[in-house]
């Protein structure tokens, strides 16, 4: 950790560097001296990097060269690019507690979209050969089961809203231990039973070796033909060909996909053109620079007083 001082030299390496810089310059305790701020890793003087606020994807390209590095505050929820690097003799702190509002709105926007069958009403309105007052079929969220893979801190933001809508909530975690707000918790070896119990299945799993291709043929075959998958976790969790085949075979109603193995998702990728897939360009819960700056400021206060930052990432676990 640093010496007990009220000033801290930092490097910002992020596509949002200008917004981060502006936000951090409003703080006076501690005082931040921003020695470098850029979105170009080639501009970084490696020897001067001790504390860094960074996008993991950018920081990963230089982290092994930063011999004096002590701490990186990530600006992302996912830190796979840094976790995959050989260098681990520094503290990497993640982001928690700032994505709940965005994720809550994202998930329930699509839950309501499918429950109320909004697209069918719009189509009926525009169909000139259709009896416009002959209403499409629709349903309600009340009584439906929301399943959450990865029942962590972000998932907590969904529970109060699910309760308001009188939904049943089940979760899947590595431990399988009972959790407040969930009607039932499953373990990964019970994923087929879990999937069969869901009307809506939301993936919020972290990116770890254990979660790669977690959503595979066996899971999709277990889902109800009326169920909907929402992937706002990691693209690596989805076995893409298995999902496409499951949708083609009516194993599930639809999929809303926000994250992908390759981003940006190539224009030629079949997901763009599938009638049962909605693509949302990694927008479910984007980082707000002011929120990340506030978290960094909080952790910086701990750092200068020789305390560990909050939300430290375990390199072995991957989160």
ChimeraX commands (.cxc) that place a marker at each C-alpha (Angstrom):
marker #1 position 0.00,0.00,0.00 radius 0.5
marker #1 position 0.98,3.63,-0.25 radius 0.5
marker #1 position 2.51,5.90,2.32 radius 0.5
marker #1 position 0.10,7.72,4.62 radius 0.5
marker #1 position -0.47,10.83,2.54 radius 0.5
marker #1 position -3.47,12.78,1.32 radius 0.5
marker #1 position -2.28,12.96,-2.28 radius 0.5
marker #1 position -2.24,10.18,-4.83 radius 0.5
marker #1 position -0.62,9.99,-8.25 radius 0.5
marker #1 position -2.85,8.09,-10.65 radius 0.5
marker #1 position -2.97,6.97,-14.26 radius 0.5
marker #1 position -6.24,6.81,-16.17 radius 0.5
marker #1 position -6.39,4.41,-19.11 radius 0.5
marker #1 position -9.92,4.29,-20.44 radius 0.5
marker #1 position -12.17,5.19,-23.33 radius 0.5
marker #1 position -13.91,7.37,-20.74 radius 0.5
marker #1 position -10.70,9.02,-19.57 radius 0.5
marker #1 position -11.94,12.59,-20.06 radius 0.5
marker #1 position -15.09,11.97,-18.01 radius 0.5
marker #1 position -13.11,10.18,-15.30 radius 0.5
marker #1 position -10.59,13.01,-15.17 radius 0.5
marker #1 position -13.31,15.64,-14.83 radius 0.5
marker #1 position -15.08,13.70,-12.08 radius 0.5
marker #1 position -11.92,13.02,-10.06 radius 0.5
marker #1 position -10.78,16.64,-10.22 radius 0.5
marker #1 position -13.83,17.58,-8.11 radius 0.5
marker #1 position -12.49,15.63,-5.11 radius 0.5
marker #1 position -10.20,17.26,-2.58 radius 0.5
marker #1 position -9.64,14.44,-0.07 radius 0.5
marker #1 position -7.50,12.77,-1.21 radius 0.5
marker #1 position -6.08,15.06,-3.87 radius 0.5
marker #1 position -5.54,13.22,-7.12 radius 0.5
marker #1 position -2.56,14.05,-9.29 radius 0.5
marker #1 position -3.44,12.65,-12.68 radius 0.5
marker #1 position -0.07,11.97,-14.25 radius 0.5
marker #1 position -1.45,10.37,-17.40 radius 0.5
marker #1 position -4.96,10.18,-18.87 radius 0.5
marker #1 position -5.53,8.55,-22.23 radius 0.5
marker #1 position -7.33,5.85,-24.17 radius 0.5
marker #1 position -4.13,4.78,-25.90 radius 0.5
marker #1 position -1.99,2.18,-24.06 radius 0.5
marker #1 position 1.00,3.15,-26.21 radius 0.5
marker #1 position 1.04,6.57,-24.54 radius 0.5
marker #1 position 1.52,5.15,-21.05 radius 0.5
marker #1 position 4.90,5.46,-19.33 radius 0.5
marker #1 position 5.02,2.03,-17.67 radius 0.5
marker #1 position 7.55,3.05,-15.01 radius 0.5
marker #1 position 5.22,5.73,-13.66 radius 0.5
marker #1 position 2.23,3.44,-13.16 radius 0.5
marker #1 position 1.58,2.68,-9.52 radius 0.5
marker #1 position -2.17,3.27,-9.26 radius 0.5
marker #1 position -4.42,3.00,-12.29 radius 0.5
marker #1 position -8.11,3.52,-13.03 radius 0.5
marker #1 position -8.63,1.54,-16.19 radius 0.5
marker #1 position -10.75,-0.36,-18.66 radius 0.5
marker #1 position -9.52,-3.96,-18.24 radius 0.5
marker #1 position -9.37,-4.47,-22.00 radius 0.5
marker #1 position -6.90,-1.59,-22.38 radius 0.5
marker #1 position -4.92,-2.23,-19.20 radius 0.5
marker #1 position -4.38,-5.88,-20.15 radius 0.5
marker #1 position -2.12,-4.84,-23.03 radius 0.5
marker #1 position 0.42,-3.14,-20.73 radius 0.5
marker #1 position -0.04,-4.57,-17.24 radius 0.5
marker #1 position 2.85,-7.05,-17.53 radius 0.5
marker #1 position 5.20,-4.12,-18.27 radius 0.5
marker #1 position 4.18,-2.05,-15.22 radius 0.5
marker #1 position 6.77,-3.18,-12.68 radius 0.5
marker #1 position 5.77,-0.60,-10.06 radius 0.5
marker #1 position 2.05,-1.29,-10.23 radius 0.5
marker #1 position 0.31,-1.71,-6.87 radius 0.5
marker #1 position -3.39,-1.30,-7.58 radius 0.5
marker #1 position -5.81,-1.18,-10.50 radius 0.5
marker #1 position -9.37,-0.02,-10.02 radius 0.5
marker #1 position -11.36,-1.56,-12.84 radius 0.5
marker #1 position -14.12,0.46,-14.48 radius 0.5
marker #1 position -15.94,-2.65,-15.63 radius 0.5
marker #1 position -17.97,-5.40,-13.99 radius 0.5
marker #1 position -16.06,-8.00,-16.03 radius 0.5
marker #1 position -12.30,-8.30,-15.61 radius 0.5
marker #1 position -11.41,-11.30,-17.75 radius 0.5
marker #1 position -8.78,-9.48,-19.88 radius 0.5
marker #1 position -6.71,-8.72,-16.75 radius 0.5
marker #1 position -7.37,-12.05,-15.07 radius 0.5
marker #1 position -5.98,-13.85,-18.11 radius 0.5
marker #1 position -2.63,-12.04,-17.85 radius 0.5
marker #1 position 0.35,-13.60,-16.05 radius 0.5
marker #1 position 0.89,-10.61,-13.75 radius 0.5
marker #1 position -0.88,-11.00,-10.41 radius 0.5
marker #1 position 1.39,-9.24,-7.89 radius 0.5
marker #1 position -0.95,-6.28,-7.51 radius 0.5
marker #1 position -4.45,-5.55,-6.18 radius 0.5
marker #1 position -7.27,-5.57,-8.72 radius 0.5
marker #1 position -10.56,-4.17,-7.43 radius 0.5
marker #1 position -13.82,-4.60,-9.27 radius 0.5
marker #1 position -17.08,-2.72,-9.52 radius 0.5
marker #1 position -20.11,-3.49,-7.40 radius 0.5
marker #1 position -23.15,-1.57,-6.28 radius 0.5
marker #1 position -23.41,0.71,-9.31 radius 0.5
marker #1 position -25.18,-1.40,-11.92 radius 0.5
marker #1 position -28.40,-2.29,-10.12 radius 0.5
marker #1 position -30.60,0.49,-11.48 radius 0.5
marker #1 position -29.59,-0.08,-15.09 radius 0.5
marker #1 position -29.92,-3.87,-14.89 radius 0.5
marker #1 position -33.29,-3.64,-13.16 radius 0.5
marker #1 position -34.72,-1.47,-15.93 radius 0.5
marker #1 position -33.19,-3.59,-18.67 radius 0.5
marker #1 position -34.47,-6.93,-17.39 radius 0.5
marker #1 position -37.99,-5.80,-16.57 radius 0.5
marker #1 position -38.34,-3.93,-19.85 radius 0.5
marker #1 position -38.03,-7.27,-21.65 radius 0.5
marker #1 position -40.00,-9.26,-19.09 radius 0.5
marker #1 position -42.93,-6.91,-19.65 radius 0.5
marker #1 position -42.34,-6.85,-23.41 radius 0.5
marker #1 position -42.83,-10.61,-23.64 radius 0.5
marker #1 position -45.43,-11.03,-20.90 radius 0.5
marker #1 position -47.72,-8.40,-22.41 radius 0.5
marker #1 position -46.85,-9.51,-25.97 radius 0.5
marker #1 position -46.19,-5.93,-27.01 radius 0.5
marker #1 position -44.89,-6.76,-30.49 radius 0.5
marker #1 position -48.12,-8.60,-31.33 radius 0.5
marker #1 position -50.23,-5.55,-30.47 radius 0.5
marker #1 position -48.04,-3.33,-32.63 radius 0.5
marker #1 position -48.23,-5.79,-35.52 radius 0.5
marker #1 position -52.03,-6.05,-35.22 radius 0.5
marker #1 position -52.33,-2.26,-35.27 radius 0.5
marker #1 position -50.42,-2.08,-38.56 radius 0.5
marker #1 position -52.14,-5.06,-40.22 radius 0.5
marker #1 position -54.77,-3.68,-42.62 radius 0.5
marker #1 position -56.35,-7.08,-43.22 radius 0.5
marker #1 position -56.82,-7.80,-39.51 radius 0.5
marker #1 position -59.83,-7.13,-37.27 radius 0.5
marker #1 position -58.06,-4.51,-35.18 radius 0.5
marker #1 position -60.24,-5.05,-32.11 radius 0.5
marker #1 position -59.53,-8.78,-32.11 radius 0.5
marker #1 position -56.84,-8.51,-29.44 radius 0.5
marker #1 position -53.70,-10.69,-29.47 radius 0.5
marker #1 position -53.03,-13.12,-26.65 radius 0.5
marker #1 position -51.09,-11.71,-23.70 radius 0.5
marker #1 position -50.25,-12.54,-20.11 radius 0.5
marker #1 position -48.96,-11.17,-16.82 radius 0.5
marker #1 position -45.77,-11.34,-14.79 radius 0.5
marker #1 position -47.72,-12.24,-11.64 radius 0.5
marker #1 position -47.30,-15.91,-10.86 radius 0.5
marker #1 position -44.44,-16.37,-13.34 radius 0.5
marker #1 position -41.05,-17.72,-12.28 radius 0.5
marker #1 position -37.93,-15.60,-12.76 radius 0.5
marker #1 position -34.74,-17.64,-12.67 radius 0.5
marker #1 position -31.40,-15.90,-12.08 radius 0.5
marker #1 position -28.09,-17.62,-12.86 radius 0.5
marker #1 position -25.48,-15.87,-10.77 radius 0.5
marker #1 position -27.45,-14.63,-7.78 radius 0.5
marker #1 position -24.91,-12.01,-6.70 radius 0.5
marker #1 position -24.94,-8.29,-5.99 radius 0.5
marker #1 position -26.39,-7.19,-9.34 radius 0.5
marker #1 position -29.13,-9.79,-9.06 radius 0.5
marker #1 position -30.19,-8.30,-5.72 radius 0.5
marker #1 position -31.54,-5.26,-7.55 radius 0.5
marker #1 position -34.10,-7.43,-9.36 radius 0.5
marker #1 position -35.67,-8.96,-6.26 radius 0.5
marker #1 position -37.79,-6.02,-4.97 radius 0.5
marker #1 position -39.32,-5.46,-8.41 radius 0.5
marker #1 position -40.05,-9.15,-8.87 radius 0.5
marker #1 position -41.79,-9.07,-5.51 radius 0.5
marker #1 position -43.91,-6.06,-6.55 radius 0.5
marker #1 position -45.01,-7.98,-9.65 radius 0.5
marker #1 position -45.80,-11.04,-7.49 radius 0.5
marker #1 position -43.28,-13.19,-9.30 radius 0.5
marker #1 position -41.65,-16.31,-7.93 radius 0.5
marker #1 position -37.84,-16.04,-7.93 radius 0.5
marker #1 position -35.36,-18.89,-8.07 radius 0.5
marker #1 position -31.60,-18.71,-8.30 radius 0.5
marker #1 position -28.58,-20.77,-9.28 radius 0.5
marker #1 position -25.31,-20.40,-7.39 radius 0.5
marker #1 position -22.17,-22.43,-6.94 radius 0.5
marker #1 position -22.91,-23.12,-3.26 radius 0.5
marker #1 position -26.64,-23.73,-3.53 radius 0.5
marker #1 position -27.15,-22.15,-0.11 radius 0.5
marker #1 position -30.53,-20.58,0.67 radius 0.5
marker #1 position -30.70,-16.83,0.10 radius 0.5
marker #1 position -33.15,-14.17,1.24 radius 0.5
marker #1 position -35.53,-13.14,-1.52 radius 0.5
marker #1 position -35.34,-16.43,-3.41 radius 0.5
marker #1 position -37.99,-19.13,-3.27 radius 0.5
marker #1 position -35.42,-21.78,-4.14 radius 0.5
marker #1 position -31.71,-22.03,-4.94 radius 0.5
marker #1 position -30.19,-24.59,-7.30 radius 0.5
marker #1 position -26.59,-25.69,-7.89 radius 0.5
marker #1 position -24.86,-25.98,-11.30 radius 0.5
marker #1 position -25.34,-29.75,-11.41 radius 0.5
marker #1 position -29.08,-29.08,-11.20 radius 0.5
marker #1 position -29.14,-26.65,-14.12 radius 0.5
marker #1 position -31.57,-28.67,-16.24 radius 0.5
marker #1 position -34.09,-28.84,-13.39 radius 0.5
marker #1 position -33.53,-25.14,-12.76 radius 0.5
marker #1 position -34.09,-24.24,-16.42 radius 0.5
marker #1 position -37.29,-26.30,-16.57 radius 0.5
marker #1 position -38.64,-24.31,-13.62 radius 0.5
marker #1 position -38.17,-20.90,-15.31 radius 0.5
marker #1 position -40.57,-18.78,-17.31 radius 0.5
marker #1 position -37.83,-16.17,-17.67 radius 0.5
marker #1 position -34.15,-17.08,-17.26 radius 0.5
marker #1 position -31.65,-14.26,-16.69 radius 0.5
marker #1 position -27.94,-14.98,-16.91 radius 0.5
marker #1 position -25.69,-12.87,-14.67 radius 0.5
marker #1 position -22.88,-15.42,-14.25 radius 0.5
marker #1 position -19.26,-14.16,-14.17 radius 0.5
marker #1 position -16.77,-15.21,-16.82 radius 0.5
marker #1 position -14.90,-18.18,-15.38 radius 0.5
marker #1 position -13.81,-21.55,-16.82 radius 0.5
marker #1 position -16.76,-23.16,-15.02 radius 0.5
marker #1 position -19.30,-20.88,-16.71 radius 0.5
marker #1 position -18.08,-21.28,-20.31 radius 0.5
marker #1 position -20.84,-22.89,-22.40 radius 0.5
marker #1 position -22.98,-23.23,-19.29 radius 0.5
marker #1 position -26.02,-22.63,-21.47 radius 0.5
marker #1 position -25.69,-25.71,-23.64 radius 0.5
marker #1 position -27.94,-28.14,-25.51 radius 0.5
marker #1 position -29.03,-29.96,-22.35 radius 0.5
marker #1 position -30.11,-26.74,-20.67 radius 0.5
marker #1 position -32.00,-25.43,-23.69 radius 0.5
marker #1 position -33.80,-28.74,-24.15 radius 0.5
marker #1 position -34.98,-28.51,-20.54 radius 0.5
marker #1 position -36.51,-25.05,-21.00 radius 0.5
marker #1 position -40.20,-24.52,-21.62 radius 0.5
marker #1 position -41.21,-23.65,-25.18 radius 0.5
marker #1 position -42.80,-20.46,-23.80 radius 0.5
marker #1 position -39.74,-19.40,-21.79 radius 0.5
marker #1 position -37.40,-16.49,-22.56 radius 0.5
marker #1 position -33.64,-16.28,-22.04 radius 0.5
marker #1 position -32.00,-12.94,-21.19 radius 0.5
marker #1 position -28.20,-12.94,-21.27 radius 0.5
marker #1 position -26.78,-9.86,-19.56 radius 0.5
marker #1 position -23.83,-11.68,-17.99 radius 0.5
marker #1 position -21.09,-12.96,-20.28 radius 0.5
marker #1 position -21.14,-14.04,-23.91 radius 0.5
marker #1 position -18.88,-17.01,-23.13 radius 0.5
marker #1 position -21.70,-18.60,-21.12 radius 0.5
marker #1 position -23.75,-19.28,-24.27 radius 0.5
marker #1 position -23.06,-22.16,-26.63 radius 0.5
marker #1 position -24.13,-20.21,-29.69 radius 0.5
marker #1 position -24.93,-23.06,-32.06 radius 0.5
marker #1 position -26.94,-24.84,-29.37 radius 0.5
marker #1 position -28.98,-21.69,-28.74 radius 0.5
marker #1 position -29.70,-21.19,-32.44 radius 0.5
marker #1 position -30.82,-24.80,-32.79 radius 0.5
marker #1 position -32.98,-24.56,-29.67 radius 0.5
marker #1 position -34.76,-21.49,-31.00 radius 0.5
marker #1 position -35.22,-23.12,-34.40 radius 0.5
marker #1 position -36.71,-26.19,-32.69 radius 0.5
marker #1 position -39.02,-24.10,-30.45 radius 0.5
marker #1 position -37.32,-25.26,-27.25 radius 0.5
marker #1 position -37.78,-21.69,-26.01 radius 0.5
marker #1 position -39.75,-18.67,-27.12 radius 0.5
marker #1 position -37.01,-16.08,-27.55 radius 0.5
marker #1 position -33.60,-14.84,-26.44 radius 0.5
marker #1 position -32.50,-11.32,-25.53 radius 0.5
marker #1 position -28.71,-11.11,-25.89 radius 0.5
marker #1 position -26.64,-8.21,-24.61 radius 0.5
marker #1 position -23.15,-9.75,-24.46 radius 0.5
marker #1 position -21.22,-11.88,-26.92 radius 0.5
marker #1 position -18.04,-13.90,-27.36 radius 0.5
marker #1 position -16.84,-11.37,-29.92 radius 0.5
marker #1 position -17.66,-7.69,-29.50 radius 0.5
marker #1 position -18.62,-5.79,-31.49 radius 0.5
marker #1 position -20.82,-8.61,-32.79 radius 0.5
marker #1 position -19.87,-8.96,-36.50 radius 0.5
marker #1 position -22.45,-7.71,-38.98 radius 0.5
marker #1 position -22.60,-11.13,-40.60 radius 0.5
marker #1 position -23.32,-12.99,-37.35 radius 0.5
marker #1 position -26.59,-14.99,-37.55 radius 0.5
marker #1 position -27.84,-13.55,-34.24 radius 0.5
marker #1 position -28.55,-10.24,-36.02 radius 0.5
marker #1 position -30.94,-11.93,-38.41 radius 0.5
marker #1 position -32.74,-14.49,-36.25 radius 0.5
marker #1 position -36.46,-13.76,-35.79 radius 0.5
marker #1 position -36.42,-14.95,-32.17 radius 0.5
marker #1 position -33.32,-13.04,-31.02 radius 0.5
marker #1 position -33.11,-9.45,-29.81 radius 0.5
marker #1 position -29.58,-7.97,-29.78 radius 0.5
marker #1 position -28.92,-5.01,-27.46 radius 0.5
marker #1 position -25.24,-4.11,-28.15 radius 0.5
marker #1 position -23.88,-4.51,-24.56 radius 0.5
marker #1 position -26.10,-1.79,-23.13 radius 0.5
marker #1 position -27.83,-3.60,-20.24 radius 0.5
marker #1 position -25.78,-1.91,-17.53 radius 0.5
marker #1 position -23.14,0.44,-18.84 radius 0.5
marker #1 position -20.67,2.06,-16.46 radius 0.5
marker #1 position -21.41,5.67,-15.55 radius 0.5
marker #1 position -18.05,7.48,-15.17 radius 0.5
marker #1 position -19.35,9.48,-12.19 radius 0.5
marker #1 position -20.33,6.27,-10.37 radius 0.5
marker #1 position -16.99,4.63,-11.09 radius 0.5
marker #1 position -15.10,7.77,-10.04 radius 0.5
marker #1 position -17.00,7.80,-6.75 radius 0.5
marker #1 position -16.09,4.16,-6.13 radius 0.5
marker #1 position -12.46,4.89,-7.00 radius 0.5
marker #1 position -12.42,7.85,-4.63 radius 0.5
marker #1 position -13.77,5.67,-1.83 radius 0.5
marker #1 position -11.18,2.98,-2.46 radius 0.5
marker #1 position -8.40,5.56,-2.79 radius 0.5
marker #1 position -9.16,6.78,0.73 radius 0.5
marker #1 position -8.69,3.22,1.95 radius 0.5
marker #1 position -5.54,2.74,-0.14 radius 0.5
marker #1 position -3.67,5.78,1.23 radius 0.5
marker #1 position -4.42,4.59,4.77 radius 0.5
marker #1 position -2.97,1.15,4.06 radius 0.5
marker #1 position -6.34,-0.57,3.84 radius 0.5
marker #1 position -7.34,-2.93,1.08 radius 0.5
marker #1 position -9.76,-1.50,-1.50 radius 0.5
marker #1 position -13.24,-2.97,-1.48 radius 0.5
marker #1 position -14.38,-5.56,-4.04 radius 0.5
marker #1 position -10.93,-7.08,-4.57 radius 0.5
marker #1 position -10.89,-9.67,-7.37 radius 0.5
marker #1 position -9.69,-13.19,-6.63 radius 0.5
marker #1 position -7.54,-14.07,-9.66 radius 0.5
marker #1 position -8.07,-17.80,-9.15 radius 0.5
marker #1 position -11.87,-17.58,-8.91 radius 0.5
marker #1 position -12.15,-14.95,-11.64 radius 0.5
marker #1 position -14.39,-12.57,-9.67 radius 0.5
marker link #1:1,2 radius 0.2
marker link #1:2,3 radius 0.2
marker link #1:3,4 radius 0.2
marker link #1:4,5 radius 0.2
marker link #1:5,6 radius 0.2
marker link #1:6,7 radius 0.2
marker link #1:7,8 radius 0.2
marker link #1:8,9 radius 0.2
marker link #1:9,10 radius 0.2
marker link #1:10,11 radius 0.2
marker link #1:11,12 radius 0.2
marker link #1:12,13 radius 0.2
marker link #1:13,14 radius 0.2
marker link #1:14,15 radius 0.2
marker link #1:15,16 radius 0.2
marker link #1:16,17 radius 0.2
marker link #1:17,18 radius 0.2
marker link #1:18,19 radius 0.2
marker link #1:19,20 radius 0.2
marker link #1:20,21 radius 0.2
marker link #1:21,22 radius 0.2
marker link #1:22,23 radius 0.2
marker link #1:23,24 radius 0.2
marker link #1:24,25 radius 0.2
marker link #1:25,26 radius 0.2
marker link #1:26,27 radius 0.2
marker link #1:27,28 radius 0.2
marker link #1:28,29 radius 0.2
marker link #1:29,30 radius 0.2
marker link #1:30,31 radius 0.2
marker link #1:31,32 radius 0.2
marker link #1:32,33 radius 0.2
marker link #1:33,34 radius 0.2
marker link #1:34,35 radius 0.2
marker link #1:35,36 radius 0.2
marker link #1:36,37 radius 0.2
marker link #1:37,38 radius 0.2
marker link #1:38,39 radius 0.2
marker link #1:39,40 radius 0.2
marker link #1:40,41 radius 0.2
marker link #1:41,42 radius 0.2
marker link #1:42,43 radius 0.2
marker link #1:43,44 radius 0.2
marker link #1:44,45 radius 0.2
marker link #1:45,46 radius 0.2
marker link #1:46,47 radius 0.2
marker link #1:47,48 radius 0.2
marker link #1:48,49 radius 0.2
marker link #1:49,50 radius 0.2
marker link #1:50,51 radius 0.2
marker link #1:51,52 radius 0.2
marker link #1:52,53 radius 0.2
marker link #1:53,54 radius 0.2
marker link #1:54,55 radius 0.2
marker link #1:55,56 radius 0.2
marker link #1:56,57 radius 0.2
marker link #1:57,58 radius 0.2
marker link #1:58,59 radius 0.2
marker link #1:59,60 radius 0.2
marker link #1:60,61 radius 0.2
marker link #1:61,62 radius 0.2
marker link #1:62,63 radius 0.2
marker link #1:63,64 radius 0.2
marker link #1:64,65 radius 0.2
marker link #1:65,66 radius 0.2
marker link #1:66,67 radius 0.2
marker link #1:67,68 radius 0.2
marker link #1:68,69 radius 0.2
marker link #1:69,70 radius 0.2
marker link #1:70,71 radius 0.2
marker link #1:71,72 radius 0.2
marker link #1:72,73 radius 0.2
marker link #1:73,74 radius 0.2
marker link #1:74,75 radius 0.2
marker link #1:75,76 radius 0.2
marker link #1:76,77 radius 0.2
marker link #1:77,78 radius 0.2
marker link #1:78,79 radius 0.2
marker link #1:79,80 radius 0.2
marker link #1:80,81 radius 0.2
marker link #1:81,82 radius 0.2
marker link #1:82,83 radius 0.2
marker link #1:83,84 radius 0.2
marker link #1:84,85 radius 0.2
marker link #1:85,86 radius 0.2
marker link #1:86,87 radius 0.2
marker link #1:87,88 radius 0.2
marker link #1:88,89 radius 0.2
marker link #1:89,90 radius 0.2
marker link #1:90,91 radius 0.2
marker link #1:91,92 radius 0.2
marker link #1:92,93 radius 0.2
marker link #1:93,94 radius 0.2
marker link #1:94,95 radius 0.2
marker link #1:95,96 radius 0.2
marker link #1:96,97 radius 0.2
marker link #1:97,98 radius 0.2
marker link #1:98,99 radius 0.2
marker link #1:99,100 radius 0.2
marker link #1:100,101 radius 0.2
marker link #1:101,102 radius 0.2
marker link #1:102,103 radius 0.2
marker link #1:103,104 radius 0.2
marker link #1:104,105 radius 0.2
marker link #1:105,106 radius 0.2
marker link #1:106,107 radius 0.2
marker link #1:107,108 radius 0.2
marker link #1:108,109 radius 0.2
marker link #1:109,110 radius 0.2
marker link #1:110,111 radius 0.2
marker link #1:111,112 radius 0.2
marker link #1:112,113 radius 0.2
marker link #1:113,114 radius 0.2
marker link #1:114,115 radius 0.2
marker link #1:115,116 radius 0.2
marker link #1:116,117 radius 0.2
marker link #1:117,118 radius 0.2
marker link #1:118,119 radius 0.2
marker link #1:119,120 radius 0.2
marker link #1:120,121 radius 0.2
marker link #1:121,122 radius 0.2
marker link #1:122,123 radius 0.2
marker link #1:123,124 radius 0.2
marker link #1:124,125 radius 0.2
marker link #1:125,126 radius 0.2
marker link #1:126,127 radius 0.2
marker link #1:127,128 radius 0.2
marker link #1:128,129 radius 0.2
marker link #1:129,130 radius 0.2
marker link #1:130,131 radius 0.2
marker link #1:131,132 radius 0.2
marker link #1:132,133 radius 0.2
marker link #1:133,134 radius 0.2
marker link #1:134,135 radius 0.2
marker link #1:135,136 radius 0.2
marker link #1:136,137 radius 0.2
marker link #1:137,138 radius 0.2
marker link #1:138,139 radius 0.2
marker link #1:139,140 radius 0.2
marker link #1:140,141 radius 0.2
marker link #1:141,142 radius 0.2
marker link #1:142,143 radius 0.2
marker link #1:143,144 radius 0.2
marker link #1:144,145 radius 0.2
marker link #1:145,146 radius 0.2
marker link #1:146,147 radius 0.2
marker link #1:147,148 radius 0.2
marker link #1:148,149 radius 0.2
marker link #1:149,150 radius 0.2
marker link #1:150,151 radius 0.2
marker link #1:151,152 radius 0.2
marker link #1:152,153 radius 0.2
marker link #1:153,154 radius 0.2
marker link #1:154,155 radius 0.2
marker link #1:155,156 radius 0.2
marker link #1:156,157 radius 0.2
marker link #1:157,158 radius 0.2
marker link #1:158,159 radius 0.2
marker link #1:159,160 radius 0.2
marker link #1:160,161 radius 0.2
marker link #1:161,162 radius 0.2
marker link #1:162,163 radius 0.2
marker link #1:163,164 radius 0.2
marker link #1:164,165 radius 0.2
marker link #1:165,166 radius 0.2
marker link #1:166,167 radius 0.2
marker link #1:167,168 radius 0.2
marker link #1:168,169 radius 0.2
marker link #1:169,170 radius 0.2
marker link #1:170,171 radius 0.2
marker link #1:171,172 radius 0.2
marker link #1:172,173 radius 0.2
marker link #1:173,174 radius 0.2
marker link #1:174,175 radius 0.2
marker link #1:175,176 radius 0.2
marker link #1:176,177 radius 0.2
marker link #1:177,178 radius 0.2
marker link #1:178,179 radius 0.2
marker link #1:179,180 radius 0.2
marker link #1:180,181 radius 0.2
marker link #1:181,182 radius 0.2
marker link #1:182,183 radius 0.2
marker link #1:183,184 radius 0.2
marker link #1:184,185 radius 0.2
marker link #1:185,186 radius 0.2
marker link #1:186,187 radius 0.2
marker link #1:187,188 radius 0.2
marker link #1:188,189 radius 0.2
marker link #1:189,190 radius 0.2
marker link #1:190,191 radius 0.2
marker link #1:191,192 radius 0.2
marker link #1:192,193 radius 0.2
marker link #1:193,194 radius 0.2
marker link #1:194,195 radius 0.2
marker link #1:195,196 radius 0.2
marker link #1:196,197 radius 0.2
marker link #1:197,198 radius 0.2
marker link #1:198,199 radius 0.2
marker link #1:199,200 radius 0.2
marker link #1:200,201 radius 0.2
marker link #1:201,202 radius 0.2
marker link #1:202,203 radius 0.2
marker link #1:203,204 radius 0.2
marker link #1:204,205 radius 0.2
marker link #1:205,206 radius 0.2
marker link #1:206,207 radius 0.2
marker link #1:207,208 radius 0.2
marker link #1:208,209 radius 0.2
marker link #1:209,210 radius 0.2
marker link #1:210,211 radius 0.2
marker link #1:211,212 radius 0.2
marker link #1:212,213 radius 0.2
marker link #1:213,214 radius 0.2
marker link #1:214,215 radius 0.2
marker link #1:215,216 radius 0.2
marker link #1:216,217 radius 0.2
marker link #1:217,218 radius 0.2
marker link #1:218,219 radius 0.2
marker link #1:219,220 radius 0.2
marker link #1:220,221 radius 0.2
marker link #1:221,222 radius 0.2
marker link #1:222,223 radius 0.2
marker link #1:223,224 radius 0.2
marker link #1:224,225 radius 0.2
marker link #1:225,226 radius 0.2
marker link #1:226,227 radius 0.2
marker link #1:227,228 radius 0.2
marker link #1:228,229 radius 0.2
marker link #1:229,230 radius 0.2
marker link #1:230,231 radius 0.2
marker link #1:231,232 radius 0.2
marker link #1:232,233 radius 0.2
marker link #1:233,234 radius 0.2
marker link #1:234,235 radius 0.2
marker link #1:235,236 radius 0.2
marker link #1:236,237 radius 0.2
marker link #1:237,238 radius 0.2
marker link #1:238,239 radius 0.2
marker link #1:239,240 radius 0.2
marker link #1:240,241 radius 0.2
marker link #1:241,242 radius 0.2
marker link #1:242,243 radius 0.2
marker link #1:243,244 radius 0.2
marker link #1:244,245 radius 0.2
marker link #1:245,246 radius 0.2
marker link #1:246,247 radius 0.2
marker link #1:247,248 radius 0.2
marker link #1:248,249 radius 0.2
marker link #1:249,250 radius 0.2
marker link #1:250,251 radius 0.2
marker link #1:251,252 radius 0.2
marker link #1:252,253 radius 0.2
marker link #1:253,254 radius 0.2
marker link #1:254,255 radius 0.2
marker link #1:255,256 radius 0.2
marker link #1:256,257 radius 0.2
marker link #1:257,258 radius 0.2
marker link #1:258,259 radius 0.2
marker link #1:259,260 radius 0.2
marker link #1:260,261 radius 0.2
marker link #1:261,262 radius 0.2
marker link #1:262,263 radius 0.2
marker link #1:263,264 radius 0.2
marker link #1:264,265 radius 0.2
marker link #1:265,266 radius 0.2
marker link #1:266,267 radius 0.2
marker link #1:267,268 radius 0.2
marker link #1:268,269 radius 0.2
marker link #1:269,270 radius 0.2
marker link #1:270,271 radius 0.2
marker link #1:271,272 radius 0.2
marker link #1:272,273 radius 0.2
marker link #1:273,274 radius 0.2
marker link #1:274,275 radius 0.2
marker link #1:275,276 radius 0.2
marker link #1:276,277 radius 0.2
marker link #1:277,278 radius 0.2
marker link #1:278,279 radius 0.2
marker link #1:279,280 radius 0.2
marker link #1:280,281 radius 0.2
marker link #1:281,282 radius 0.2
marker link #1:282,283 radius 0.2
marker link #1:283,284 radius 0.2
marker link #1:284,285 radius 0.2
marker link #1:285,286 radius 0.2
marker link #1:286,287 radius 0.2
marker link #1:287,288 radius 0.2
marker link #1:288,289 radius 0.2
marker link #1:289,290 radius 0.2
marker link #1:290,291 radius 0.2
marker link #1:291,292 radius 0.2
marker link #1:292,293 radius 0.2
marker link #1:293,294 radius 0.2
marker link #1:294,295 radius 0.2
marker link #1:295,296 radius 0.2
marker link #1:296,297 radius 0.2
marker link #1:297,298 radius 0.2
marker link #1:298,299 radius 0.2
marker link #1:299,300 radius 0.2
marker link #1:300,301 radius 0.2
marker link #1:301,302 radius 0.2
marker link #1:302,303 radius 0.2
marker link #1:303,304 radius 0.2
marker link #1:304,305 radius 0.2
marker link #1:305,306 radius 0.2
marker link #1:306,307 radius 0.2
marker link #1:307,308 radius 0.2
marker link #1:308,309 radius 0.2
marker link #1:309,310 radius 0.2
marker link #1:310,311 radius 0.2
marker link #1:311,312 radius 0.2
marker link #1:312,313 radius 0.2
marker link #1:313,314 radius 0.2
marker link #1:314,315 radius 0.2
marker link #1:315,316 radius 0.2
marker link #1:316,317 radius 0.2
marker link #1:317,318 radius 0.2
marker link #1:318,319 radius 0.2
view
